[in-house]
Each structure stands twice: as structure tokens, then as C-alpha cells.
Amino acid sequence: MLKIVAAAVLAIFVAGAAEAACLAPAPPGIPDGKTASVDQMNNAAVAVKQYVKMLEFYQACLKKQDSDAPAGTTDEQRRIWLTQYNNAVDKMEEVANAFNAQLRIYKARSQ
């Protein structure tokens, strides 16, 4: 009985450690194109590019986590990792689209 409890505790610890291994980055703030300065827009462009790179690193981490997962890893856990991976793609597009929309507004101010 003690071995079963110890194995369960170890499995919970390993699962928790595996989940904590890959952390999604926080999205950058996107300035309002109506009021943003040149520096704010340039800084936001850099931040968005860095965010995309960090999400790509996060996705690579999730892939590695899945490929290195112990034999007892459940299908549900693998589905969670896949969902996180796919959500990262959605976040990339969402942040890029939000920035591009504000950039268009910003550029329209000077016309």
C-alpha cells in the first residue's frame, strides 16, 4: 500500500514538474495607434517579434515535453499539450493582427 501511495505522489510530482517546465510568455502590450509615438510603435514591433520567438520556444518545449514524456503519460495530458501548442499559434496570430491593426491606424494619422 505504501508503494502505491508513493508511486501516486511521485506521478503527481512528475506531472506537475512537466507542466511547469513549459511556460507560455505573456503577450506584449499593443499601443493605441491613434495616440502612440514613433518610439512606442517601434518598441511594440520589437516586442511582438520577441513574443513570437518566445512562443516558438514554448512550442518547442511542449514538443520536447511530449516526446520525452514518461511511459505512463496519459492521452489526456498529451491532448492538453497539443491544445497548448495550438493555442500558441492562435496567440501569435492574435497579437500580430492586433499590432498590425494599430500600425495601420498609426500610419493613417500621417496621411
C-alpha positions, 0 to 999 in steps of 0.5 A: 500500500505504501508503494502505491501511495508513493508511486501516486505522489511521485506521478503527481510530482512528475506531472506537475514538474512537466507542466511547469517546465513549459511556460507560455510568455505573456503577450506584449502590450499593443499601443493605441495607434491613434495616440502612440509615438514613433518610439512606442510603435517601434518598441511594440514591433520589437516586442511582438517579434520577441513574443513570437520567438518566445512562443516558438520556444514554448512550442518547442518545449511542449514538443520536447515535453511530449516526446520525452514524456514518461511511459505512463503519460496519459492521452489526456495530458498529451491532448492538453499539450497539443491544445497548448501548442495550438493555442500558441499559434492562435496567440501569435496570430492574435497579437500580430493582427492586433499590432498590425491593426494599430500600425495601420491606424498609426500610419493613417494619422500621417496621411 
